């Protein structure tokens, strides 16, 4: 299974971006799809995930970020609104099988920079 993330870029505070994660070699509906981010000098942190029936987000992005899935396109999206400078990071998508805690598959990162 391969994951390809895209959509990063430079945006001003308060702006929006949508990241995409396209899956090949597997079916997106068969996995819990997660988004993570790593800011410079910091550890990687969980942003959110989407599973069969629901999605979950870290507190700092709740209400601003939305994860969705297009099964026909085998793609997962991370819609980010009201962006803040502290959202600046490299964002990674990842996939794990249901019932498994660890994420099995990771995509390369896409850089999001939010200017103040």
N, C-alpha and C positions, 0 to 999 in steps of 0.2 A: 504494500500500500504506500502510495506516495502522495504527499500533500504539497500544494503550491499556494503560498500566500502572496497576495498583491494588494495594492491600493494605498499604500502608505504615501506620505508626503509632508509638506510643510503647510500648516494652517494657523490662522490667528486664534487667539483666545476667543472662545465662544462659537467657533466654527464647527463644521462637521466633516467627517470622513466616513467612508464605508470601505472596510477591508473585506476581501474575498479569500476563501480557501477552497480550492478545487481539489477533489480527491480522484485519484486514478488507481486502478488495481483493486478497488474495493467499492462498496456501496455506502454512501454517507449515512443512510438510514440504519445501517447495521452497527453503528458506533455512537458512543457518546463523543460529541465534538466539543473540544475546549479551546479557549483562547488564553494565552499567557502573555506576559510582557516582562521585559527586563530593561530597567533604566540604567544609565551609566553609573557604575560603581555600586549598584544594588543587586540584590538577589532577584532571581526570577519569581514572579508572583502570579497567582491565579487571577484571571479577570472574570471568567464565566464559562458556563458550558450549556449545551442544549442536549437533552435526551429525548426519549420518545414522547413524553407528555409534558415536559416542563423545561424551564431554564433557571439557572442560578447565577447570581452575580456577587462579586465582592461589594462590600458596602459603599466604597468610594465611587463606584460607577453606577450603582443602582439608580434607575430613573433616567440615566443619561445614555447608557449603552444598551443595545438590543442585539441579541443573537437570533438569527433566523436560518432556516435551511430550505434549500430548493432541491428536492430529491431528483427532479427531472434533469437538473443541471449538475447533480452530484457536487453541489457547492454549498458552503456555509458562509454566512456573512456576519460581520460585526459592524453594526451601525453605531457610530460614535457621535453624539451631539453635545453641545455645550462644553466643548473641549477646554481643558485647563493646562497650563504649563506642566503641571505635575503628571499629566498623562503622557508626556514625552517619553518614548521608550521604543525598543524593538519589539514588535508584536509577533507572536508565533501561534500557529494553530496546531492542534494535536488531536489524536483520536485514540480512544481506548474501547475495548470490547466491554459489553455489558457484563457486570459481575466481577470485573477486574479493576483494581484500584489504580494501578499504574497506567500511565499513558504509553501505548505501544509505539505509536508513530508520530513523528514530528515533521513539520514543514520548516523551511528556512524562514528567517524573520523578514519582516517588512518594517521599515523605520517610519515612525510617526513623530513629527516635531511640531510642538505647539508653541508659537511665539507669544510673548507677553506684550 
